Amino acid sequence: MKAIVVTNRAAGTAGMKLVDRPEPQAAINDVVVRVAASGFVGTELSWPSTWADRRGRDRTPSIPGHELAGVVTAVGYGTTGLSVGQRVFGLTDWYRDGTLAEYVAVEARNLAPLPGDVDFTVGASVPISGLTAWQGLFVHGRLQAGQSVIAHGAAGAVGALVVQLARLAGAYVIGTGRAADRQKALDFGAQEFVDLENDTLEDVGHVDLVLDLIGGDVGQRSARLVRAGGTLVSIVGPVQARPANGLAVDFVVEADRAQLGDVVQRVRDGRLRTNIGTVATLDDAVAAFNRTERRPGKTVIRVAA
């Protein structure tokens, strides 16, 4: 099969190569999926799991990419809930070869059925962004109707879904980002927008929940905006500053079939729009990754027609 591999951490996306690799086999509780589309997150190349296994041993050349939509072609021993020929989408294990390939072996529990009227490209844009937004808001942030939310990076692939899901839950949403992001954040449903380069973040006052997709100084300043009993949720590493009278949570997104189903149903019925940026074929993916001006939003690689 064709696959993109990485071998040199220092080279970044320039070190990606399209090569021939053996097709994977389905282990116990696995399925093999013919990948129709793969989502890619540029920061994957800084993740330890891209380069080493769980024991810290080098695992290169490795295949990046952890989001996929495609069709099941083989089922491993003991696998239940999915069948050959079924359309699926989901989030693969961080430490296994990923989805920038024509085929991938995945634990069946990490996948959910993809409705027939949801395009594969859209399906591949959902897993990391949708699950991160869902888990940040509802699992860790315990968001309730009537509460207020700051969504940092509101015009990004994750932030756009944070804004929409929070609005659907009945929250008041304040988006943040660069000046150029204002209209997109408002289009996705933010009721206010803070330009982090020119506005004063502290002017928004206190909120019930901050979902931090940026970190650094913005994350530290955000801790002071959480009202008593509120929560600061971060996906960008350990929280550096904690609310005086609230909770601070950092988390790594996890695959969840039920949550994938909840998100894709909202996409299917038009209540959610994923934020897709660059779309390229597998043959053109390396060139697309190396572009200095990739379009904002989720990068999706169409692997099969």
C-alpha positions, -999 to 999 in steps of 0.1 A, spaced: 0 0 0 10 37 -3 17 54 30 33 85 43 61 79 68 82 101 91 118 93 101 134 125 112 119 145 140 140 176 133 129 178 97 92 184 105 68 180 77 97 183 52 108 149 65 76 132 53 79 107 25 53 88 4 65 52 3 53 16 -2 45 -3 30 30 -37 37 -7 -38 43 -15 -42 80 -32 -73 94 -61 -73 119 -50 -84 154 -74 -95 181 -102 -70 185 -90 -51 154 -105 -42 121 -86 -32 90 -100 -1 73 -95 10 37 -90 47 43 -110 70 23 -100 102 41 -76 110 69 -74 140 92 -40 154 101 -29 177 130 4 195 124 14 192 160 15 154 157 52 158 147 60 171 182 41 143 201 64 116 217 40 89 205 48 97 169 84 87 174 85 62 202 64 33 216 50 32 251 83 20 265 102 49 249 117 28 221 122 43 186 94 32 163 103 50 131 96 49 102 61 56 115 29 65 97 13 96 112 -24 106 112 -50 95 138 -83 104 122 -100 84 95 -131 77 76 -133 46 54 -147 11 49 -139 -20 69 -121 -47 48 -111 -72 75 -122 -82 110 -98 -97 136 -105 -125 160 -129 -115 188 -140 -83 171 -176 -74 176 -199 -45 166 -184 -39 132 -185 -59 99 -168 -61 66 -181 -35 41 -193 -11 69 -186 27 66 -168 38 98 -149 68 112 -129 74 143 -97 80 162 -68 56 162 -43 47 190 -15 73 194 12 47 194 2 26 164 8 34 127 -18 59 116 -41 69 89 -20 86 62 -21 53 43 -44 33 21 -51 8 49 -49 10 87 -54 -15 115 -75 -1 143 -91 -13 175 -127 -17 167 -138 1 199 -121 33 186 -145 35 156 -181 43 151 -205 38 121 -204 66 96 -239 74 82 -242 69 45 -251 105 39 -220 119 56 -191 124 32 -159 107 40 -140 140 40 -164 154 66 -162 122 86 -124 124 88 -126 160 100 -147 150 131 -128 127 154 -101 148 172 -120 181 169 -154 167 178 -142 145 207 -119 172 221 -148 198 221 -173 173 235 -150 160 263 -137 195 271 -172 210 275 -193 182 289 -170 156 305 -144 178 321 -161 212 320 -195 200 331 -212 227 310 -248 235 318 -274 256 300 -272 293 310 -235 293 317 -208 314 300 -179 300 281 -146 314 267 -135 294 237 -99 302 229 -90 297 193 -126 299 183 -120 299 145 -98 267 145 -108 232 138 -115 224 175 -126 259 185 -153 261 159 -169 229 173 -165 242 209 -184 273 200 -212 254 182 -216 227 208 -216 252 236 -243 273 219 -264 241 213 -261 234 250 -276 269 258 -244 286 269 -232 322 262 -200 319 241 -171 343 239 -146 334 212 -110 345 210 -83 346 184 -65 369 160 -82 399 144 -85 379 111 -105 352 129 -133 375 142 -159 370 114 -153 332 112 -158 328 150 -190 349 149 -202 329 119 -198 297 139 -219 312 167 -197 331 191 -218 359 206 -187 380 214 -151 380 201 -119 391 218 -90 399 195 -61 386 216 -36 409 198 -55 442 203 -83 437 228 -80 432 266 -90 397 275 -97 407 311 -125 430 299 -148 400 294 -153 396 332 -158 363 349 -171 332 332 -182 297 343 -159 278 319 -127 285 299 -117 260 273 -81 268 265 -67 256 231 -38 281 231 -19 279 265 10 300 274 3 335 287 -33 333 274 -39 302 295 -24 318 326 -44 350 323 -76 329 318 -73 314 352 -82 348 367 -114 349 346 -130 318 361 -157 326 386 -160 307 419 -171 272 412 -161 274 376 -135 254 356 -105 260 334 -100 232 309 -68 229 289 -58 206 260 -23 221 257 -5 205 286 -4 210 324 -23 240 336 3 267 347 -21 289 367 -52 277 385 -84 295 393 -85 308 429 -119 293 437 -124 269 408 -111 238 391 -83 233 366 -83 203 343 -59 192 315 -67 162 294 -58 142 264 -87 133 241 -98 97 241 -117 76 215 -154 71 224 -179 54 201 -210 69 217 -196 104 217 -185 101 180 -221 90 173 -235 120 192 -213 145 173 -218 130 138 -256 130 143 -254 167 149 -233 171 118 -257 149 98 -288 170 107 -271 203 101 -267 215 137 -229 213 135 -204 223 107 -168 210 108 -141 235 100 -122 220 71 -92 239 57 -67 223 33 -79 192 14 -54 173 -7 -48 138 -21 -24 113 -6 0 118 -36 0 156 -29 -1 154 9 36 160 15 35 192 -6 3 203 11 19 198 46 50 218 35 30 249 25 37 278 47 2 292 43 -21 262 49 -57 272 51 -70 275 87 -91 246 99 -87 208 97 -63 194 71 -79 164 54 -62 141 30 -84 122 5 -67 88 3 -91 69 -19 -117 81 -45 
